[in-house]
Amino acid sequence: MNDSKPAVLFLCTHNAGRSQMAMAFFKDLAGDRARVYSGGSEPATEVNPTAIAAMAEKGIDIAGQQPKHWTMDVLEAVQVVVTMGCGDTCPVLPGLRYREWDLPDPAGLPIDAVRPIRDEIERRVCALARELGF
C-alpha cells in the first residue's frame, strides 16, 4: 500500500451505502492514478440494494462489493479520510486530512430518496478529485 499514489479512505457506519458509492465514484474518476478504500465502524452484511440500483443508473457496478471494517493498515496508508456519519466511532490519526460529509444514510430509503444522496456524493467526490489533481 505504500507507493506514491494519493490514497483516500471513505468511512461510514455500515459501509453499505454512502462510503461504497463514494469509493466507486472516486475509482471511476481517478482510475489507477490513486488508491481508494472504504470501510465502516459497524459493517453491514451486504451493500444496500438500493445503493447498488442507484449506482447502476450511473453505469457503475457496486454489486460485487462487500462491507468491511476499516483497518489501521488502511488508515495509515492514506492521506485523506472522508467520514460520513460515523461520529465518534470514526478513527482519527494526527497528520491525516479529514473531511466530514454530513449526508443522510440511504438505508431503508426508496430509490427516489437515494438518488439525491448519490448525486451529492458524486458532486463532492468530483470536487475532492479536483482538489487532489484528478
Buried (B, 14 or more C-beta within 10 A) or exposed (E): EEEEEBBBBBBBBBBBBBBBBBBBBBBBBBEEEBBBBBBBBEBBEEBBEBBBBBBEEBEBEBEEBEBBEBEEEBBEBBBBBBBBBBEEEBBEEEEBEEBEBEBBBBBEBEBEEBBBBBEBBBEBBBEBBEEBEB
